[in-house]
Amino acid sequence: MICSIVFPRVLGKSLEDLQPALELFRALGFAPGNEWHEGGGHGIEMLAPSGGIEFIAASDAPSVDAMVEVSEADAAWEIVRKLSPTLSATAADKDGAPAVKIQREIGDTPYGARLFEVEVNGLRIGFLTYAKKPGETRGLEGKLDARGKRFALVVSRFNSFITERLLDGALQALRQCGTKASDITIAHVPGAFEIPSAARQLAETKRHDAVICIGCLLRGDTLHYEVIANEVTRGVGQSAQETGVPHAFAVLTCETLQQAIDRAGLKVGNKGFEGGLAAVEMASLRETVASRGTSATDGKR
């Protein structure tokens, strides 16, 4: 019967007041959900893969309003630490205090979790990773840590007013995950149809840990849209499978221009940013799988 649970929190009186929290949560992997605008009020959901309610028996109230479990607390801490001065500089509250404040540096708790706490426009949030129980396995996961990794971005010039915003989002994600500018290669192609060919060329050099494909297709009055969309999807997937290099798919296939605008940083987040995070995670996972395979092979010798 229950579909989801949302805890509303007031962080200001305008959409501008919400931006620090929205940017911080997007950077950590939350996805924009439903939103409403009525009578001067605004509400925007930020969705996590799962959620729950925790019941506490204690003499003191908890130090945070919300607790968020992350896959890697140290990686999340690095993102918040780098992002908080920028958000605070551009969106200080009315008293001149920073919009994002570090309330508790990252550290280990008595119950074995790795935890840090921040305050965003008065909302106190804790981020933690629970310690594994003896014998527990959570499977292989990539980390949002791009340090030392190299990325290639293939960007279509067609519908550039959308693709340039997607590119900005992807670059922001890479920077927040620790990528150096010198480790990023950007290739521009005429249109979406040319993306798979350029992506394959870059992947075959073996100089990049992942490729991010960025484009925008808008439905027209003919079958041209379906033909191009299918070929781009097939070509990017085939390139990833045959080269072994992860490809992040940030090619919008939209019915209308407004849908594309919403997905390039307006109402539905920035799909380029999401593609950047996906590329980092997949590059990390590929490295993890390769190292585990090497270890297993070495153990048999």
C-alpha positions in Angstrom: 0.0 0.0 0.0 2.8 2.5 0.9 4.6 3.8 -2.2 7.2 6.2 -0.7 7.8 8.5 2.2 8.7 12.2 2.1 9.7 14.4 5.0 9.1 18.1 4.0 11.5 20.7 5.3 11.4 24.5 4.8 14.8 25.9 3.8 13.8 29.4 2.7 11.1 31.4 1.0 12.2 31.3 -2.6 13.6 28.9 -5.2 16.9 30.6 -4.9 17.1 29.6 -1.2 16.7 25.9 -2.2 19.7 25.8 -4.6 22.5 25.0 -2.1 20.6 21.9 -0.9 19.6 20.9 -4.4 23.1 21.1 -5.8 24.6 19.3 -2.8 22.1 16.4 -3.0 22.5 16.1 -6.8 26.3 16.0 -6.3 25.9 13.0 -4.0 23.6 11.1 -6.4 20.1 12.0 -5.5 17.6 12.3 -8.4 15.1 15.1 -8.7 11.5 13.9 -8.3 8.1 15.6 -8.1 7.8 19.3 -7.7 5.1 21.8 -7.1 4.6 25.6 -7.3 1.6 27.2 -5.7 0.9 30.6 -4.3 4.5 31.7 -4.1 5.5 28.4 -2.5 7.8 25.8 -4.1 8.6 22.1 -3.3 11.1 19.8 -5.0 11.7 16.2 -4.0 15.2 14.7 -4.0 14.9 11.0 -4.3 17.2 8.3 -3.0 17.2 4.6 -4.2 15.5 3.6 -0.9 14.4 5.0 2.4 13.0 4.2 5.8 12.0 5.4 9.2 14.2 4.9 12.2 12.7 4.8 15.7 15.0 5.9 18.6 14.8 5.4 22.3 17.2 7.9 24.0 17.2 10.7 26.5 18.6 13.2 24.0 17.3 14.2 20.6 19.4 13.2 17.6 22.0 15.7 16.4 20.6 15.6 12.8 17.2 16.1 11.1 17.9 13.4 8.5 20.4 10.6 8.1 21.6 9.4 4.7 23.4 6.2 4.1 26.0 6.3 1.3 28.0 3.6 -0.3 31.4 5.3 0.5 31.4 7.9 3.2 35.0 9.1 2.5 34.1 9.7 -1.2 31.0 11.6 -0.2 33.0 13.6 2.3 35.4 14.7 -0.4 32.6 15.9 -2.6 30.9 17.9 0.2 34.2 19.3 1.4 35.1 20.6 -2.1 31.5 21.8 -2.9 30.6 23.5 0.4 32.8 26.6 0.0 31.4 27.3 -3.5 27.8 27.0 -2.4 28.4 29.1 0.6 30.1 31.8 -1.4 27.2 32.1 -3.8 24.2 31.6 -1.4 24.9 32.9 2.1 21.9 33.3 4.3 20.5 36.7 5.3 22.8 36.9 8.3 25.9 36.4 6.2 26.4 32.9 7.5 27.5 30.2 5.0 24.7 28.2 3.4 26.6 24.9 3.9 28.4 24.3 7.2 30.4 21.3 8.3 29.0 20.3 11.7 31.1 17.2 12.2 34.2 16.1 10.4 34.3 12.5 9.1 35.2 9.9 11.6 34.2 6.5 13.1 31.3 6.0 15.5 31.2 3.7 18.5 28.8 1.5 16.6 31.3 1.0 13.7 29.9 3.4 11.1 31.8 6.1 9.2 30.0 9.4 9.6 30.0 13.2 9.0 27.4 15.9 9.4 26.6 19.1 7.5 24.0 21.8 7.9 22.3 23.2 4.8 20.3 26.4 5.3 19.5 25.2 8.8 18.7 21.6 7.9 21.1 19.2 9.7 22.0 16.1 7.7 24.3 13.1 8.6 25.9 11.0 5.9 27.3 7.6 7.0 28.4 4.2 5.8 27.7 1.2 8.1 30.4 -1.2 8.8 30.0 -4.6 7.3 28.9 -7.4 9.7 31.2 -10.5 10.0 30.6 -12.7 6.9 28.4 -10.0 5.2 29.1 -9.2 1.6 27.5 -6.3 -0.4 28.9 -7.3 -3.8 31.2 -5.2 -5.9 30.6 -1.5 -6.2 32.4 1.3 -8.0 33.4 4.4 -6.0 32.7 8.0 -7.0 36.5 8.6 -6.9 38.0 9.8 -10.2 41.5 10.6 -9.0 44.1 9.3 -11.4 41.5 8.3 -14.0 41.1 9.7 -17.5 37.8 10.4 -19.3 36.8 11.3 -22.8 33.6 13.2 -23.7 32.0 13.1 -27.1 29.6 16.0 -27.6 27.2 16.6 -30.5 27.1 20.2 -31.8 23.5 19.7 -33.1 21.2 21.3 -30.6 24.2 22.8 -28.9 22.1 25.0 -26.7 21.2 21.8 -24.9 24.4 19.8 -25.3 26.6 22.5 -24.0 24.6 22.5 -20.7 24.9 18.7 -20.6 28.6 19.1 -21.1 28.9 21.5 -18.2 27.0 19.1 -16.0 29.3 16.2 -16.9 32.4 18.3 -16.3 31.1 19.4 -13.0 30.6 15.8 -11.9 34.1 14.8 -13.0 35.6 17.7 -11.1 33.7 17.0 -8.0 34.9 13.4 -8.1 38.5 14.5 -8.3 39.3 14.5 -12.1 42.1 16.8 -13.2 41.5 19.0 -16.2 44.5 17.4 -17.9 42.8 14.0 -17.7 39.8 15.1 -19.6 39.5 14.9 -23.4 36.5 16.6 -25.2 35.7 15.7 -28.8 33.0 17.6 -30.7 31.1 15.9 -33.5 28.5 17.3 -36.0 25.4 15.4 -34.7 24.3 12.5 -32.6 24.7 10.0 -35.4 28.5 10.6 -35.3 28.8 10.0 -31.5 29.3 6.1 -31.6 32.1 6.4 -34.2 34.1 9.0 -32.2 33.4 7.2 -29.0 34.8 3.9 -30.4 37.9 5.7 -31.7 38.6 7.2 -28.3 37.9 3.9 -26.5 40.2 1.9 -28.8 43.2 4.2 -27.9 43.0 2.6 -24.4 44.0 6.0 -22.9 40.6 6.6 -21.3 39.0 4.8 -18.4 35.5 5.7 -19.6 33.7 7.6 -22.4 30.8 10.0 -21.8 28.4 10.4 -24.9 26.4 13.6 -25.0 23.8 14.6 -27.5 20.2 15.7 -27.9 17.5 14.4 -30.3 14.1 16.0 -30.6 11.2 14.3 -32.3 10.2 15.7 -35.7 7.5 15.0 -38.2 9.3 12.1 -39.9 10.9 8.8 -39.0 14.3 10.4 -38.9 14.2 10.7 -35.1 13.6 7.0 -34.5 16.2 5.9 -37.0 18.9 8.1 -35.5 18.0 7.3 -31.9 18.1 3.6 -32.5 21.4 3.7 -34.3 23.1 5.9 -31.7 21.9 3.7 -28.8 23.0 0.5 -30.7 26.4 2.0 -31.7 27.3 3.3 -28.2 26.3 0.0 -26.6 28.3 -2.0 -29.2 31.4 0.2 -28.7 31.3 -0.3 -25.0 30.9 -4.1 -25.3 33.5 -4.6 -27.9 36.2 -2.3 -26.5 35.6 -3.1 -22.8 35.7 0.6 -21.9 32.6 1.9 -20.1 30.4 4.3 -22.0 28.0 6.6 -20.2 24.9 7.5 -22.2 23.9 11.1 -21.8 22.1 11.4 -25.2 18.6 13.0 -24.7 15.8 11.6 -26.8 12.9 13.9 -26.1 9.5 14.6 -27.6 9.7 18.4 -27.1 12.3 21.1 -26.6 10.9 21.8 -23.2 11.6 18.2 -22.1 15.2 18.6 -23.2 15.6 21.9 -21.4 14.1 20.3 -18.2 16.7 17.5 -18.5 19.6 19.9 -19.1 19.6 21.4 -15.7 16.1 22.8 -15.1 13.4 20.7 -13.6 14.6 17.2 -13.9 18.3 17.7 -13.1 21.1 17.5 -15.5 21.5 14.3 -17.4 25.1 15.2 -18.3 25.9 15.4 -14.6 24.3 12.0 -14.1 26.4 10.6 -17.0 29.5 12.0 -15.5 28.8 10.2 -12.2 28.0 7.0 -14.0 31.3 7.1 -15.9 33.2 7.6 -12.7 31.5 4.7 -11.0 31.8 2.4 -13.9 35.5 3.2 -14.4 36.0 2.4 -10.7 34.1 -0.8 -10.9 36.0 -1.9 -14.0 39.3 -1.3 -12.0 37.9 -3.3 -9.0 36.8 -6.2 -11.2 40.2 -6.3 -13.0 42.2 -6.2 -9.8 40.1 -8.9 -8.3 40.5 -11.1 -11.4 44.3 -10.6 -11.2 44.4 -11.5 -7.6 42.4 -14.7 -8.2 44.7 -15.7 -11.1 47.8 -15.0 -9.0 46.4 -17.2 -6.2 46.2 -20.2 -8.5 49.8 -20.0 -9.6 
